[in-house]
Amino acid sequence: MLNHFDAHMFQIVLAVASGIQGELLNLEKQLQNPDSIFVRAYKSKIDVLTAVIIGQKGTSYHDGLFFIDVIFRACFPQQAPVFFRLRSFGYAINPHMFECGEVRLHLSHQWTMSSGSIWEPFQTTVYDVLVSIRDQVLNVGPLFHQPGFVECGISVVSEYFSFLYNENVLIKSLKIMTCIINKPSKNFEAFAIGHF
């Protein structure tokens, strides 16, 4: 027989599991015809999923595979999942993506909700954030999301620095792709081989 505390914890666990299940169903619906975002959930670990974003044409990330781990917190959906851990192999490829793989989306106000947050409980979805990463982080001008450059605006000098930055990002992206080819992510071996 459960005591009051155990019963309360059990209800919380059920609510979180229900929220995650709803999120997975939404992803399945949104990604019926995937073109640049793929997601894999795991039966044994319901609180973890892996997304793959394919870099868009015309960017320094073009056709690259960018693996991002998503971890749902115990307070989901009131709190956002841990967005995200990029498998970067030690390369910083964006002002919001660091060598350690950390992704910091809160630095930019350009894709936040009306409240100023990137996550609105029961409104924002994992799909929304993945699309934001694809479109607004892995884009043509990532340097312009860097603090300091946002305020500068576009000029000849900033365009030149952006060009140099994109050239460096392309080299790092290619190094990441070489790492993925040599050692594809677990459960994505066939996907990576098929893509390249």
C-alpha positions in Angstrom: 0.0 0.0 0.0 1.3 3.5 -0.9 1.6 6.2 1.6 0.5 9.7 0.8 4.0 10.8 -0.3 4.4 7.8 -2.6 1.0 8.3 -4.1 1.7 11.9 -4.8 5.1 11.1 -6.4 3.4 8.3 -8.5 0.9 10.9 -9.8 3.7 13.3 -10.7 5.5 10.5 -12.6 2.3 9.6 -14.4 1.8 13.2 -15.4 5.3 13.6 -16.7 5.1 10.3 -18.6 1.8 11.4 -20.1 3.3 14.8 -21.1 6.3 13.0 -22.8 4.0 10.6 -24.6 2.0 13.5 -25.9 5.2 15.2 -27.1 6.3 12.0 -28.9 2.9 11.7 -30.6 3.1 15.4 -31.7 6.6 14.7 -33.1 5.4 11.6 -35.0 2.6 13.7 -36.5 4.8 16.7 -37.4 7.5 14.6 -38.9 5.4 12.3 -41.1 7.3 13.6 -44.2 10.6 14.6 -42.7 13.0 16.5 -44.9 15.6 17.9 -42.5 14.6 16.8 -39.0 14.6 13.2 -37.8 13.9 12.0 -34.3 14.5 8.7 -32.5 12.9 7.9 -29.2 13.9 5.0 -27.0 11.5 2.4 -25.4 13.9 1.8 -22.5 14.4 5.5 -21.7 11.2 7.4 -22.2 12.9 10.6 -20.9 15.5 10.8 -23.7 15.3 11.2 -27.4 17.8 12.0 -30.1 17.1 14.4 -33.0 19.1 14.8 -36.2 19.0 18.1 -38.1 20.3 18.1 -41.6 22.0 21.4 -42.4 20.2 23.5 -45.0 21.4 24.3 -48.5 23.2 27.6 -48.8 24.6 27.5 -45.2 28.0 26.5 -43.8 26.1 23.5 -42.4 24.8 22.3 -45.8 24.0 18.5 -45.7 25.7 18.1 -42.4 24.2 15.8 -39.8 23.8 17.5 -36.4 22.8 15.1 -33.6 21.1 16.7 -30.6 20.1 14.9 -27.4 17.0 16.0 -25.7 16.4 15.1 -22.0 13.0 15.6 -20.5 13.1 16.9 -16.9 11.0 15.7 -14.0 8.8 18.8 -14.3 8.0 18.4 -18.0 6.0 20.0 -19.6 6.0 22.9 -17.0 9.8 23.1 -17.6 11.5 22.7 -21.0 13.5 19.6 -21.7 17.2 20.1 -21.4 17.7 21.7 -24.8 20.0 20.3 -26.1 23.3 18.6 -26.2 24.9 18.7 -29.6 27.4 16.0 -30.5 30.0 18.4 -31.6 33.2 16.3 -31.2 34.9 19.3 -29.6 34.1 21.9 -32.3 32.2 25.1 -31.7 30.2 25.7 -34.8 27.9 28.5 -33.8 27.8 31.3 -31.3 25.1 29.3 -29.5 26.8 25.9 -29.8 30.0 25.3 -27.8 32.9 22.9 -28.0 31.5 20.9 -25.1 28.2 20.4 -27.1 26.2 22.8 -25.0 23.5 24.7 -26.8 22.3 28.0 -25.3 19.2 29.2 -27.0 18.3 31.7 -24.3 21.0 34.1 -25.4 19.0 35.4 -28.3 15.7 37.2 -28.0 14.9 36.8 -31.7 13.0 33.5 -31.3 11.5 33.7 -27.9 7.8 33.6 -27.0 5.9 36.7 -25.9 7.0 36.1 -22.3 10.7 36.3 -23.4 11.2 32.6 -22.9 11.9 29.9 -25.5 9.5 27.5 -23.7 5.9 28.2 -22.9 4.4 25.3 -20.9 1.7 23.4 -22.8 2.2 25.6 -25.9 5.8 25.1 -27.1 6.8 21.7 -28.4 10.1 20.0 -28.9 9.3 20.2 -32.6 9.0 24.0 -32.4 12.5 24.3 -30.7 14.1 21.9 -33.3 12.7 24.0 -36.1 14.0 27.1 -34.4 17.5 25.5 -34.2 17.4 24.5 -37.8 16.1 27.8 -39.1 17.5 30.4 -36.7 20.7 28.9 -35.4 22.1 26.7 -38.2 21.5 29.4 -40.7 23.3 31.5 -43.3 24.6 34.2 -40.9 25.2 32.6 -37.5 27.7 35.3 -36.4 24.9 37.9 -36.4 23.4 36.0 -33.4 26.6 36.7 -31.5 26.3 39.3 -28.7 27.8 42.4 -30.1 27.1 41.7 -33.7 23.3 41.7 -33.1 23.6 45.4 -32.0 26.1 46.3 -34.8 23.8 45.6 -37.7 24.9 44.8 -41.2 27.9 46.7 -42.6 30.8 45.9 -44.9 33.0 45.1 -41.9 30.5 42.8 -40.3 29.8 41.1 -43.6 33.5 40.4 -44.0 33.8 39.0 -40.4 30.7 36.9 -41.1 32.2 35.5 -44.3 35.4 34.5 -42.4 33.4 33.0 -39.6 31.2 31.0 -42.0 34.4 29.7 -43.7 35.7 28.5 -40.4 32.3 27.0 -39.5 32.3 25.1 -42.8 35.7 23.6 -42.0 34.5 22.6 -38.5 31.3 21.1 -39.9 33.3 19.0 -42.3 35.4 17.8 -39.4 32.3 16.8 -37.5 31.0 15.0 -40.5 34.3 13.1 -40.8 33.9 12.0 -37.1 30.3 10.9 -37.8 31.4 8.9 -40.9 34.2 7.2 -38.9 32.0 6.5 -35.8 28.3 7.0 -36.5 26.1 7.7 -33.5 24.6 4.5 -31.9 21.2 3.6 -33.5 21.9 5.9 -36.4 24.6 3.9 -38.2 22.4 3.0 -41.2 21.0 6.6 -41.4 24.4 8.2 -41.5 25.8 5.8 -44.1 22.7 6.3 -46.2 22.9 10.0 -45.9 26.6 10.3 -46.9 
